Amino acid sequence: MQRVNGKTCIVTGAALGIGRACALRLAGEGASVALFDMLDEEGHALLAELQAAGHEAGYWHVDVADEAAVRDAINAVAERFGGVHVLVNNAGIAGTNKPTHELTEAEWDRVQAVNVKGVFFCNKHAIPHMQRAGHGSIINLSSIYGLVGAADVPPYHASKGAVRLMTKTDALYYAPDRIRVNSVHPGFIRTPMVEHHLRDSGAADVEAACREVGLAHPLGHMGDPDDIAWGVVYLASDESKFVTGSELVIDGGYTAR
């Protein structure tokens, strides 16, 4: 199928994990895909894979916490591919896992800079291109921890709650422009970031830790990046033309309790 044929899609944090899966699935459904990341080796490897499969794609080294870099890259994407129609705000970091009273200001600010300001900067500079196109879809990756709490990584949880409400605000602002804005809330997905978090939390055996975390989901296992990517394809496509300001929860039942 060509569910996003003719659309130009930007994916931030595209080199690994959920971002990589989103880029592959969007390209497979007909999109031109712009890859934003700071992991140049992995980003260029994904670009080569996409191009070898015959897909239109480009890679830009972008720190989403740097507004000038975001602005210049988005403008370059629009010039190269003729517009911007879909933005997947996937780039994010977990940050330092400490109780609130032990966190430094710098540790707090770094997470907010990437996870919150990064979404703001990307939306700010993509929206004018979508307005010119007459439509658009912005997909903000939040988390189950934008919906419920847990006793760990306070900066991360705060950032994902912010993304959830930023989504609703922009959905209302830009509905008259036919720009839809939705958030996606993954449960625990087997990605390098989650594996790193488990190690930082003291897991000596990551495989055993993944199995244990998986059991916290009613379906009994962690998710795969593709589980999120297919939800993103739906929100990027015209199949979701009446969906905005919504929360797409893909969590194996984690938040259903």
N, C-alpha and C positions, 0 to 999 in steps of 0.2 A: 504493500500500500504506500501511497504518497501523502501521508496525513498532514505534512507541513511543507508540501512542495511549493517552491517559490518564495519561501520566507527566509530571511536572514536572522540567525539566532546567535546571540552572544552567550557563552557559558563561562562564568568566572570560576576559578579554582578547577579548571578543566582537566588538569594533567592526570589526576588520580581519583580513585574512589567513585563517589556519586557523580562528580563532574564529568569524569571520563565516560561513565556509562551514559549520561545524558547526551554528551556530544556524539557518541556512536549511534545512539538510537535516533536522535534528531536528524543526523546525516542520512541514516538508513531510510528515514521517512521523507527525504527529499529536500531538506533544508541546506542552505549554505551556512557553515558553522564557523564562528570566530572563537578561538580558544584564548582565554586570558589566564595567565598563571605566572608564577615566579620560578617554577621548577622547569627551567628551560630544556634540560635533557629529556625529561619525561614528556613535556609539551611538544617538542619537535618530533619525538617518536610517535606520539599520537597523530600529529599532523601528517607524518609520512604514511601511517597506516590508513588514514582517511583518504589521502590523495591516491594511494595505491589501489584503493577500492573504487576510485572514480568520483569521489565526492569533492564538492567545492568547499575549501576550508583554508583558514589562515591562523597563524599563531602570533600573539602579541605578549611581550613581557610586561606585565601590569601588576603593580602593587595597588590593590583597591583602596588602600588607605591614603593614597597620593592622588588628590583631585586632578592635578594637571595631567598625570599619567593616564587616569581614567578618561578624562575629556579628550585627550589627543588620540587614544586608542579607539574610542567609540566613533569619533569623527573619521578616523582612517578606515574603520570597518564600513561605515556608510558610504564613503567614497569608493572603496574597492568593490563592494557588493551591491551598491545602488540603494541602500536604505538599511534601517534596523527595524525589525518587526517583533522580535522576541528577545527578552533578556532573562536569563536564568542566574539569579544571584545566589550562587552556591559557595563562593569562597568563604572560608571561616576557619577559626582556630579555637581549640578548647581552652587554652590558657593554663595558668597555674592552678593546681588543685590544693588550695589552702582554705581554712575557715576565714570568714570575712575579716575578723579582727587581726589576722596575720598577714593579710594582703598588703602589698605596697601600692601606692598610687600608680606607679608605672605598670605594674602587673594588671591592674584593673583597666587602665587606659588603653593598653595594647589590644586587649580583647574587644573593647568597644570601638576602637579605631578600625579594626578589620571587619567585625561582624555587624556593626551598626552604621558607622560612617561610610564603610565600603558600600553598603546597600544604598545609602543616601546618595553618594557620589555617582554610582552607576545609574540609579534612577534619574537623578537630576540631569545627566547628560544624554541619556537614551530617550527620555520622554519627548524632547523637541523633534527628534527624528521620527518617532512614532506619530506625533501630531501631524507632521508633514505627510506621512504615509496614509493618514486617516484611520489608523487602527494600530493595535499593539497588544502584546500580552507580556506582563511582567510576573515572574514566578520567583518568589522569595523563599529560600530554604530556611525555615525555622527549625523546630525540633519538637519532640514530645515535651521537652523541657521549656518550650514556650507555652505549654498548656498546664503542666503540673510541675511540682518542685521535687527536689532531692537534696540530700545533705552532702553535696560536693560541688566543686567548681562554680562558686557564686558568680564570677564575672560572665561565664558562659550562659548560665541560666537567665541572668538579667538581659543579656544581649538578645537572646532568642525570644524573650517576652517582648522586647522592644520591636523586633522585626515583625512579630505578629500584629501589633497595633499600627506600625507604620504601613503595613499592607492594607489595612482597612481604611486608613486615612486617605492613602493615594487612590484606592479603589473608588472612593466617593468623589475625590477631586477630579479624576480624569475619566470618569464614566461618560461625560458628554463628548469626550474626544474618541470614544470607542476604544479606550485603552483599558484592558482588564488587568487587575492586580490580585493575585492570590498567593497564599502561603502553603507550603508543604511541610508536614510535620513527621519526619521519619522516627521510627523507634531505633533500637540499636541495629546498625547496619555494619556488616563486616567490611570495614575500610581500614586503611593505614592509620587514620586519626583515632578510630576506636581502639585499635590494637595498641597504639601508643598510650592512650588513656588508661587502658587496663594495666599496662606495664607500670605506668606512673602510680597507679593505685596499689601496687605491690604484688601483682600477679606474676608468679615465677613461671607458670605454665600457661601461655596464652590460649592454647587450644582448650584446655580445661576451663579457663576463665570464660571463653566464648560460649562453651556449652552451658556453663552455669548461668551466665547472663541471658542466654537464649531461653532458659526455663522460666525467666521472669515474664515472658510473653505467653499469653494463652495458647498461641499456636505452637509453642515449644521450641522455637529456634530463633536465631537472629536472622535479619533480612539480608538480601543481596542488593548491591547497587542497582541492578536492573529493576528491582521492585520499585525503586524511586523513579528511575528513568522513565518507565512507562507512564507513571502519573504525570511527569513533566511533559511528556509528549502529548498527553490528553489536554493539559492546560495550554500548551502552545498551539494546539490545533483549533480549527473552527468547530470541532465537536463540542467545545466548552464555551461557545459563543454567549451563553446566558449565565456564565459563572464568573462572578467577581466579588472580591471581599471575603472569599471563602477560605476555609482551612481544610486542606486535603490531608487527612491523617492516615499514614501508612506505617502501622506500628505493630502488626501481629496481635492486636487486641490489648496492648500494654495499658492504654488510657481508658479502656472500657470498664474498668472496675469502679 
